């Protein structure tokens, strides 16, 4: 798995213009099933706040064993599954959810799995298999889709940190480092950075699982003044 660094090289649009046309889009086949999910933190109009921090490095190392056997995926996900636990959803109806409902279809988010450490509920690793029908530029994932996915996975860490009470997104700052060519299997990570009373700072990134960074983000989440009457999951997860 790739590690984070405090310094990144900016990706310029001019670099794309100088390259040859995008390759023909791949065709995704097979039986598609969304196997897990996550309740996303809602947006709140609290204004933009600037803050900085250094992302965590290798936070999944030495975590609890995952459900299932390693080697079943044949790629970077085997390493994640061997160290983290696969979250099993307890809710069946995601029809009104933007990520797990509207976007979860052939050509969109075709498969999604969430991993976490039940002994250290401060981070989430999400594996997403993306189709090629959610583009901005031909063959390139829409930037708004990347933002929605980051917000969704950041919300997962917020649910863990808050014990299932959740929180609202006050600020989400994203740096796009490289285009996401589709279709592609992605690794989305989010981790707790700091807490100050109701303020919770969370970092996140989207990678290819082998060290290539596509975008990174930092978010300010706000704990609700009153916890929800019904938690999404009695275990405190989403």
C-alpha distance (Angstrom), angle and dihedral (degrees) to the residues before:
residue distance angle dihedral
X1 . . .
X2 3.74 . .
X3 3.76 120.8 .
X4 3.78 127.6 -135.4
X5 3.77 123.9 -110.9
X6 3.76 130.4 -162.7
X7 3.80 91.8 -132.1
X8 3.80 125.9 58.4
X9 3.79 132.9 -178.6
X10 3.85 110.7 -122.3
X11 3.79 116.6 -120.1
X12 3.81 111.3 -134.8
X13 3.77 125.2 -151.4
X14 3.80 87.1 -132.5
X15 3.79 89.9 67.7
X16 3.77 89.8 60.3
X17 3.79 92.5 48.8
X18 3.79 91.4 54.9
X19 3.77 94.4 54.0
X20 3.76 128.2 85.3
X21 3.82 119.1 -91.7
X22 3.72 117.1 -71.1
X23 3.78 117.1 -84.8
X24 3.77 119.2 -104.6
X25 3.73 111.5 -79.5
X26 3.77 115.9 -101.9
X27 3.75 122.9 -119.1
X28 3.76 117.4 -122.0
X29 3.78 115.1 -148.3
X30 3.76 138.6 173.3
X31 3.70 137.7 62.5
X32 3.79 112.2 -38.8
X33 3.75 124.0 -154.4
X34 3.76 130.5 163.4
X35 3.78 103.7 -134.3
X36 3.77 104.8 -178.5
X37 3.75 141.8 12.6
X38 3.73 152.4 -173.4
X39 3.79 139.1 -137.4
X40 3.79 107.9 -122.1
X41 3.80 123.3 -136.7
X42 3.82 110.4 -111.7
X43 3.79 123.5 -120.3
X44 3.79 117.8 -104.1
X45 3.79 125.8 -166.7
X46 3.76 96.7 -125.5
X47 3.81 97.1 130.8
X48 3.79 131.7 -108.7
X49 3.78 119.0 -63.5
X50 3.78 125.2 -168.5
X51 3.76 120.5 -140.1
X52 3.77 138.3 146.4
X53 3.78 138.5 -145.3
X54 3.76 141.6 154.8
X55 3.82 114.6 -105.4
X56 3.78 118.5 -117.4
X57 3.78 117.6 -98.6
X58 3.78 122.6 -133.1
X59 3.79 94.8 -19.1
X60 3.79 94.8 165.9
X61 3.82 95.2 61.9
X62 3.79 116.2 118.3
X63 3.81 95.3 10.3
X64 3.77 130.1 145.0
X65 3.79 122.1 -66.9
X66 3.79 117.3 -91.1
X67 3.75 129.1 -123.9
X68 3.78 110.7 -100.4
X69 3.77 129.3 27.0
X70 3.78 127.3 -65.4
X71 3.78 116.0 -111.1
X72 3.78 97.1 42.5
X73 3.82 94.4 112.2
X74 3.79 101.8 40.1
X75 3.80 94.8 -141.1
X76 3.81 143.2 61.8
X77 3.80 91.8 -49.2
X78 3.80 90.7 72.1
X79 3.81 89.4 67.1
X80 3.81 91.5 50.2
X81 3.80 93.0 46.3
X82 3.81 90.5 51.6
X83 3.83 92.9 56.1
X84 3.80 106.1 29.8
X85 3.78 134.8 48.6
X86 3.79 121.2 -111.8
X87 3.79 110.3 -122.0
X88 3.80 112.7 -125.7
X89 3.78 113.9 -151.4
X90 3.81 120.6 -128.3
X91 3.81 95.4 -168.1
X92 3.79 120.3 76.3
X93 3.81 103.4 -172.9
X94 3.81 113.5 77.0
X95 3.81 96.0 148.5
X96 3.81 93.2 120.9
X97 3.81 95.5 44.3
X98 3.81 115.8 105.4
X99 3.81 96.4 -144.9
X100 3.80 103.1 32.4
X101 3.79 95.2 31.4
X102 3.80 118.2 29.8
X103 3.82 97.5 25.9
X104 3.81 97.2 37.3
X105 3.79 101.4 95.6
X106 3.81 140.2 99.1
X107 3.80 107.9 -59.7
X108 3.80 91.8 20.0
X109 3.79 127.2 59.5
X110 3.78 96.9 -18.1
X111 3.81 98.8 174.3
X112 3.79 132.4 7.3
X113 3.81 130.6 -177.5
X114 3.81 129.5 178.9
X115 3.81 124.6 -152.1
X116 3.80 129.2 -170.5
X117 3.79 142.8 161.3
X118 3.84 110.5 -109.8
X119 3.80 89.2 -159.0
X120 3.81 95.3 51.7
X121 3.79 110.3 33.4
X122 3.79 97.4 -174.0
X123 3.81 102.5 98.9
X124 3.79 144.9 36.9
X125 3.80 133.7 -155.5
X126 3.78 115.9 -158.5
X127 3.81 125.2 -170.5
X128 3.81 115.7 -157.5
X129 3.78 128.5 -175.3
X130 3.80 106.4 -153.0
X131 3.78 126.9 -160.3
X132 3.80 125.8 -150.5
X133 3.81 101.2 -106.0
X134 3.83 96.9 85.2
X135 3.81 100.0 69.8
X136 3.78 135.3 139.9
X137 3.80 99.2 -173.1
X138 3.82 112.2 26.2
X139 3.79 107.1 -77.2
X140 3.83 93.6 2.9
X141 3.81 124.2 104.9
X142 3.79 115.1 -111.0
X143 3.80 111.8 -104.0
X144 3.79 90.9 -132.7
X145 3.79 89.6 58.0
X146 3.80 90.2 54.9
X147 3.81 89.3 51.0
X148 3.81 92.3 50.7
X149 3.81 92.3 49.0
X150 3.81 91.7 49.1
X151 3.81 91.6 49.4
X152 3.79 90.0 48.6
X153 3.81 95.5 51.9
X154 3.81 91.9 41.7
X155 3.80 85.4 55.2
X156 3.80 88.1 56.2
X157 3.79 92.3 58.5
X158 3.80 88.6 46.0
X159 3.81 90.8 55.5
X160 3.79 90.5 51.6
X161 3.81 95.1 46.2
X162 3.81 92.6 46.9
X163 3.79 95.1 47.0
X164 3.79 92.6 -116.2
X165 3.82 98.2 -44.7
X166 3.80 92.8 107.9
X167 3.79 126.6 -160.4
X168 3.81 146.2 -132.0
X169 3.80 127.1 -97.6
X170 3.82 107.6 -117.5
X171 3.79 97.6 169.3
X172 3.80 134.3 6.2
X173 3.81 118.2 -174.2
X174 3.81 117.4 -172.1
X175 3.80 131.8 -172.8
X176 3.81 113.6 -163.3
X177 3.81 109.8 -148.4
X178 3.81 105.3 171.8
X179 3.82 137.8 0.6
X180 3.80 117.4 -95.7
X181 3.79 106.4 -129.3
X182 3.80 112.6 -150.4
X183 2.96 142.7 -97.3
X184 3.82 94.0 37.7
X185 3.79 143.5 141.7
X186 3.80 110.1 -121.9
X187 3.79 137.9 -164.5
X188 3.81 114.8 -144.1
X189 3.81 117.7 -171.5
X190 3.79 132.8 -174.8
X191 3.80 129.5 -179.8
X192 3.78 140.1 177.8
X193 3.81 114.6 -101.1
X194 3.79 105.3 173.2
X195 3.80 144.3 -24.0
X196 3.81 128.9 -143.9
X197 3.80 111.4 178.4
X198 3.82 104.2 -71.3
X199 3.80 93.6 -3.7
X200 3.80 117.2 92.5
X201 3.83 120.1 -174.7
X202 3.80 115.9 -154.6
X203 3.81 131.8 -179.6
X204 3.80 126.3 -152.4
X205 3.79 143.6 174.7
X206 3.79 143.0 -173.1
X207 3.81 116.2 -138.8
X208 3.79 140.3 160.7
X209 3.81 91.9 -114.8
X210 3.80 92.7 -111.4
X211 3.79 101.6 75.7
X212 3.82 103.1 -77.4
X213 3.81 112.8 125.1
X214 3.80 119.9 -148.9
X215 3.78 100.9 174.6
X216 3.78 141.4 -17.8
X217 3.77 131.4 -154.6
X218 3.77 144.4 -172.6
X219 3.75 123.3 -156.3
X220 3.77 139.3 -168.6
X221 3.79 111.7 -145.1
X222 3.80 124.6 -170.5
X223 3.78 123.1 -145.6
X224 3.83 112.4 -131.2
X225 3.79 116.2 -108.6
X226 3.79 89.4 -130.8
X227 3.84 120.5 35.4
X228 3.82 115.1 -123.6
X229 3.80 114.9 -92.0
X230 3.82 91.1 -126.1
X231 3.79 120.9 33.8
X232 3.78 117.8 -139.3
X233 3.80 90.7 -121.8
X234 3.83 126.9 10.4
X235 3.81 88.7 -135.0
X236 3.80 89.9 64.9
X237 3.82 93.5 -108.7
X238 3.81 126.2 112.5
